[in-house]
């Protein structure tokens, strides 16, 4: 019984020593905290607010430690107060996301900018952090039409003033792309003039089995608007039909009987190798027995 008690004490002491040494190795003074807020307006006009909360080593850039489980508060900042939009926790990647619905009524300043702020109140171990950005609420109207048998992509981009009047945006780069499983394929990159742009949809764009494609218009990392996306689905792609070919002698896939014959031949070859090796061991064994018998007779 005493032996078990001593063992438990030893394990507990070892655990405490290891924990202490680990805490000494990870010294917060060696890290620089990076706390950044970004915003993306999505195709359904909802807005994604995202915070990246990372501790980066001052000397080793590859040493990056995500801050996990931190409560991040998101606000719409006005002259009179900070309006709480919601709260989200950072995940294992150090990212906190809040989806604000399209019906949210933001308060903008006199110039039409929506001031957004993300705040971490801090803990005993970590200082408080905050970041702000100001964006204008831009709307992308994407229309896909056939005009005189020509497949045409039409875009209208505008903001709204205090009277809900449409104000076309100008000198803003729009990227048009086709949605894909891994990444989107850009097909056009252009600066809009007077908030409008249209072009002919390119031929030979692959779609799904029904020829459907996602046409995406996006504003990326703009100082005034942040990230904005709009998407429409239409059957303008090339229909991908996957056909199943039966096994034929002249096709890439050999007939079944060839696989069977080849398998039998290979099994026969390897069986012959195994039989030859077995005979070699038997001959060696018999040789040793004869040699031992000869020595005994002498």
C-alpha positions as CSV (number, residue, x, y, z in Angstrom):
1,X,0.0,0.0,0.0
2,X,2.9,2.4,0.9
3,X,4.5,1.6,-2.5
4,X,1.4,2.7,-4.3
5,X,1.1,6.0,-2.3
6,X,4.8,6.8,-3.0
7,X,4.2,6.1,-6.7
8,X,1.2,8.5,-6.8
9,X,3.2,11.2,-5.1
10,X,6.1,10.8,-7.5
11,X,3.8,11.1,-10.5
12,X,2.1,14.2,-9.1
13,X,5.4,15.9,-8.5
14,X,6.7,15.0,-12.0
15,X,3.5,16.5,-13.5
16,X,3.9,19.7,-11.5
17,X,7.6,20.1,-12.5
18,X,6.7,19.5,-16.2
19,X,3.9,22.1,-16.1
20,X,6.1,24.6,-14.5
21,X,8.9,24.1,-17.1
22,X,6.3,24.4,-19.9
23,X,5.0,27.7,-18.6
24,X,8.6,29.0,-18.5
25,X,9.1,28.0,-22.1
26,X,6.0,29.8,-23.3
27,X,6.7,33.3,-22.2
28,X,4.1,35.8,-23.3
29,X,6.8,38.5,-23.4
30,X,8.3,36.8,-26.5
31,X,5.0,37.1,-28.4
32,X,3.3,40.0,-30.2
33,X,-0.5,39.8,-30.3
34,X,-2.2,40.4,-33.6
35,X,-5.9,41.3,-33.3
36,X,-7.6,42.2,-36.6
37,X,-11.2,42.8,-37.7
38,X,-12.5,42.2,-41.3
39,X,-16.0,42.2,-42.8
40,X,-17.6,40.4,-45.8
41,X,-21.0,41.1,-47.2
42,X,-22.4,37.8,-48.5
43,X,-24.7,36.9,-51.4
44,X,-27.8,37.0,-49.2
45,X,-26.9,40.5,-48.0
46,X,-26.0,39.3,-44.5
47,X,-22.6,40.5,-43.2
48,X,-19.9,38.3,-41.7
49,X,-17.7,40.0,-39.1
50,X,-14.5,38.1,-38.5
51,X,-11.7,38.6,-36.0
52,X,-8.3,36.9,-36.1
53,X,-6.6,36.7,-32.7
54,X,-3.1,35.3,-33.0
55,X,0.1,35.5,-30.8
56,X,3.1,35.6,-33.1
57,X,6.7,35.0,-31.9
58,X,8.8,38.1,-32.2
59,X,11.8,36.2,-33.4
60,X,10.3,33.1,-35.1
61,X,7.6,34.1,-37.6
62,X,6.6,30.4,-38.0
63,X,5.7,30.2,-34.3
64,X,2.1,31.4,-34.2
65,X,-0.2,30.6,-31.3
66,X,-4.0,31.0,-31.9
67,X,-5.9,32.5,-28.9
68,X,-8.7,30.0,-28.2
69,X,-12.0,30.5,-26.4
70,X,-11.8,34.3,-26.2
71,X,-15.1,36.2,-26.0
72,X,-15.2,38.9,-28.8
73,X,-17.9,41.6,-28.7
74,X,-18.8,43.2,-32.0
75,X,-20.3,46.8,-32.1
76,X,-21.7,49.3,-34.5
77,X,-20.1,52.5,-33.2
78,X,-22.1,55.7,-33.3
79,X,-21.5,59.2,-31.9
80,X,-23.6,58.5,-28.9
81,X,-23.1,54.9,-28.1
82,X,-21.6,51.5,-29.1
83,X,-24.5,49.2,-30.3
84,X,-23.7,45.6,-29.5
85,X,-24.3,43.4,-32.6
86,X,-23.4,40.1,-31.0
87,X,-20.6,38.0,-29.3
88,X,-18.6,35.1,-30.6
89,X,-15.8,32.9,-29.2
90,X,-12.5,32.4,-31.0
91,X,-12.0,28.8,-32.3
92,X,-8.9,26.6,-32.4
93,X,-7.6,28.7,-35.3
94,X,-8.0,31.9,-33.3
95,X,-10.9,33.1,-35.4
96,X,-14.2,34.5,-34.2
97,X,-17.1,34.9,-36.6
98,X,-20.4,36.7,-36.3
99,X,-23.1,36.6,-39.0
100,X,-25.2,39.8,-38.9
101,X,-28.6,39.3,-40.7
102,X,-29.4,41.3,-43.8
103,X,-32.3,43.0,-41.9
104,X,-29.9,44.6,-39.4
105,X,-30.3,48.4,-39.5
106,X,-26.8,49.9,-39.1
107,X,-26.2,53.5,-38.0
108,X,-23.8,55.4,-40.4
109,X,-22.0,58.6,-39.9
110,X,-22.6,61.8,-42.0
111,X,-20.3,60.5,-44.8
112,X,-22.3,57.3,-45.1
113,X,-19.6,55.0,-43.4
114,X,-20.7,52.3,-40.9
115,X,-18.2,52.2,-38.1
116,X,-17.6,48.7,-36.8
117,X,-15.5,47.6,-33.7
118,X,-14.4,44.3,-32.2
119,X,-13.4,44.2,-28.6
120,X,-11.8,41.6,-26.3
121,X,-12.1,42.7,-22.7
122,X,-9.0,40.9,-21.5
123,X,-8.2,38.4,-18.7
124,X,-5.7,38.1,-15.9
125,X,-3.2,36.7,-18.5
126,X,-4.1,38.7,-21.6
127,X,-4.5,42.4,-22.1
128,X,-7.7,43.8,-23.7
129,X,-7.7,44.2,-27.5
130,X,-9.8,46.1,-30.0
131,X,-9.9,46.9,-33.7
132,X,-12.1,49.2,-35.8
133,X,-13.0,49.7,-39.4
134,X,-15.3,51.9,-41.4
135,X,-17.1,50.7,-44.6
136,X,-19.9,51.8,-46.8
137,X,-22.8,49.4,-47.4
138,X,-22.6,48.6,-51.1
139,X,-25.2,46.5,-53.0
140,X,-24.4,44.3,-56.0
141,X,-27.2,43.4,-58.4
142,X,-26.2,40.6,-60.7
143,X,-28.4,39.7,-63.6
144,X,-27.8,37.0,-66.2
145,X,-29.8,37.4,-69.4
146,X,-29.7,36.3,-73.1
147,X,-29.8,39.4,-75.2
148,X,-30.2,38.7,-78.9
149,X,-29.1,35.1,-78.2
150,X,-26.0,36.4,-76.5
151,X,-25.4,35.2,-72.9
152,X,-24.8,38.5,-71.0
153,X,-23.7,39.2,-67.5
154,X,-25.0,42.5,-66.1
155,X,-23.9,44.1,-62.9
156,X,-25.2,47.2,-61.1
157,X,-23.4,48.4,-58.0
158,X,-24.6,51.2,-55.7
159,X,-24.8,52.5,-52.2
160,X,-27.9,54.1,-50.5
161,X,-28.0,57.6,-49.0
162,X,-30.1,58.7,-46.1
163,X,-33.2,58.9,-48.3
164,X,-32.6,55.4,-49.7
165,X,-31.6,56.9,-53.1
166,X,-29.2,54.7,-55.1
167,X,-25.8,56.2,-55.6
168,X,-23.7,54.4,-58.3
169,X,-20.2,53.5,-57.2
170,X,-17.3,54.5,-59.5
171,X,-13.7,53.4,-60.1
172,X,-14.1,50.2,-58.1
173,X,-12.6,46.9,-59.3
174,X,-15.0,44.0,-59.7
175,X,-13.9,40.4,-60.2
176,X,-16.2,38.0,-62.0
177,X,-15.5,34.3,-61.5
178,X,-17.0,30.8,-61.8
179,X,-17.6,28.9,-58.6
180,X,-15.5,25.8,-58.0
181,X,-15.2,23.0,-55.4
182,X,-11.7,24.1,-54.3
183,X,-11.4,27.7,-55.6
184,X,-13.2,30.1,-57.9
185,X,-12.0,30.6,-61.6
186,X,-11.7,34.3,-62.6
187,X,-13.2,35.1,-66.0
188,X,-13.2,38.9,-65.9
189,X,-11.6,41.7,-63.9
190,X,-12.8,45.2,-64.6
191,X,-13.3,48.7,-63.0
192,X,-16.9,49.7,-63.0
193,X,-17.9,53.2,-64.3
194,X,-21.1,54.8,-63.0
195,X,-21.9,51.6,-61.1
196,X,-22.7,49.5,-64.2
197,X,-20.9,46.9,-66.2
198,X,-21.8,44.1,-68.6
199,X,-20.0,41.6,-70.8
200,X,-20.6,38.4,-72.8
201,X,-20.4,35.2,-70.9
202,X,-17.5,33.1,-72.3
203,X,-18.1,29.8,-74.1
204,X,-16.8,26.4,-73.1
205,X,-17.2,26.9,-69.4
206,X,-17.7,23.5,-67.7
207,X,-20.7,23.1,-65.5
208,X,-22.2,20.3,-63.5
209,X,-24.1,17.3,-65.0
210,X,-27.0,19.7,-65.8
211,X,-24.7,22.4,-67.1
212,X,-25.3,24.7,-64.1
213,X,-22.6,27.2,-63.0
214,X,-22.3,29.7,-60.2
215,X,-21.5,33.2,-61.6
216,X,-19.9,35.3,-58.8
217,X,-19.3,39.1,-58.7
218,X,-17.0,40.3,-55.9
219,X,-15.2,43.3,-54.5
220,X,-12.1,42.2,-52.6
221,X,-10.3,44.0,-49.8
222,X,-11.6,47.4,-50.8
223,X,-10.8,50.3,-48.5
224,X,-14.3,51.7,-48.7
225,X,-16.4,48.5,-48.9
226,X,-14.4,45.7,-47.5
227,X,-15.3,42.3,-49.1
228,X,-18.6,42.0,-51.0
229,X,-19.9,39.0,-52.9
230,X,-23.0,38.3,-55.1
231,X,-23.8,35.0,-56.8
232,X,-26.3,33.6,-59.3
233,X,-26.7,30.1,-60.6
234,X,-27.6,29.4,-64.3
235,X,-27.3,26.6,-66.9
236,X,-24.8,28.3,-69.1
237,X,-22.1,25.7,-68.6
238,X,-21.1,22.7,-70.7
239,X,-23.0,19.7,-69.7
240,X,-20.7,17.1,-68.2
241,X,-22.1,13.6,-68.8
242,X,-20.1,10.8,-67.2
243,X,-20.5,7.6,-69.2
244,X,-19.6,4.1,-68.1
245,X,-17.7,2.0,-70.6
246,X,-17.9,-1.8,-70.6
247,X,-14.8,-3.9,-70.7
248,X,-13.6,-4.4,-74.3
249,X,-10.5,-5.9,-75.8
250,X,-9.6,-2.6,-77.5
251,X,-10.6,-0.3,-74.6
252,X,-8.4,1.0,-71.8
253,X,-10.0,-1.5,-69.4
254,X,-9.0,-5.1,-70.2
255,X,-11.7,-7.9,-70.3
256,X,-12.3,-9.8,-67.1
257,X,-10.9,-13.1,-68.5
258,X,-7.5,-11.4,-69.0
259,X,-7.3,-10.5,-65.3
260,X,-8.2,-14.1,-64.4
261,X,-5.5,-15.6,-66.7
262,X,-2.9,-13.1,-65.6
263,X,-3.7,-13.8,-61.9
264,X,-3.4,-17.6,-62.4
265,X,0.0,-17.2,-64.2
266,X,1.4,-14.9,-61.5
267,X,0.2,-17.3,-58.8
268,X,1.9,-20.2,-60.6
269,X,5.2,-18.3,-60.9
270,X,5.2,-17.4,-57.2
271,X,4.2,-20.9,-56.2
272,X,7.2,-22.2,-58.2
273,X,9.5,-19.8,-56.4
274,X,8.2,-20.9,-53.1
275,X,8.5,-24.6,-54.0
276,X,12.1,-24.1,-55.2
277,X,13.1,-22.3,-52.0
278,X,11.5,-25.1,-49.9
279,X,13.5,-27.7,-51.8
280,X,16.7,-25.8,-51.2
281,X,16.1,-25.7,-47.4
282,X,15.3,-29.5,-47.5
283,X,18.5,-30.2,-49.4
284,X,20.5,-28.2,-46.9
285,X,18.9,-30.0,-44.0
286,X,19.5,-33.4,-45.5
287,X,23.2,-32.5,-46.2
288,X,23.7,-31.6,-42.5
289,X,22.1,-34.9,-41.4
290,X,24.3,-36.9,-43.8
291,X,27.4,-35.0,-42.6
292,X,26.5,-35.6,-38.9
293,X,25.8,-39.3,-39.6
294,X,29.2,-39.7,-41.4
295,X,31.0,-38.2,-38.4
296,X,29.3,-40.5,-36.0
297,X,30.3,-43.6,-38.0
298,X,33.9,-42.6,-38.0
